[in-house]
């Protein structure tokens, strides 16, 4: 197996805002609002770079908002 083939099987851990919205079933606007309110952590390189959302944080958001 070549390194290129291995790279294809790796899933990204950081998702863009739209991807995070789809993952959580929320709108992009809601994701941005949650991030700005400090309710959803995000990664940014600064200088206007796009926000990235860690899958682990998205999973944590789901777990903390479950109602049983």
N, C-alpha and C positions, 0 to 999 in steps of 0.2 A: 504494500500500500504506500503510495507516494505521500509526501507531506501535503500536497495540494488536495488529495482525496481526504486526508484527515481533517484539514481545515474546513472542508465542506460539511462535515458532520458536527462541528462545534456550533452550538446555539449561542447567540449573543446573550450576555448577562444584562447589558444595558440596552434599554429600548428608548426610542425617540418618543416624543409626546404623543403623537398619533397612535403609535404602536401600544403605548401604555394605556391609552384610552380604550382601544379595542380590547386589550387584555382584561381590563377591569369592567368593560361594558358601560363606560361613562363617556361623556363628550370631552373633546379636547379642552374646551373652556373650563369644564369642571376640574380636569386634571391640573390645569394652570392655576386655577383658584386655590385648590388644595395645596399646591406647592407654595404659592405666595403666602398662604396663611400658616405655613409651617406644618401642615398636617401630612404632607407626603414629601419625603426627602428626594432631592434630585442632585445630579452631578452636572457641573458646568465648568467649562474651561475658561469662562469669562469672555470678554470682548465680543459679546453678542452671539456666542456659539450656542447651538441648540441644546436644550436641556436633555439629559438622559436620565432614565429611571431604572433603578436596580430591581431586577426581578424579585430579589429577597424582600425589598421594601414593599413591593406590590403585593406579595404574598402576606406579609405582615399586616398590611392595610386590610386585606380581605379577612384575615383571622380576627382582627380587633373590631371589625364591624359586623360580625356575624351575630344574628339574634337567634337564640335557641328557644 
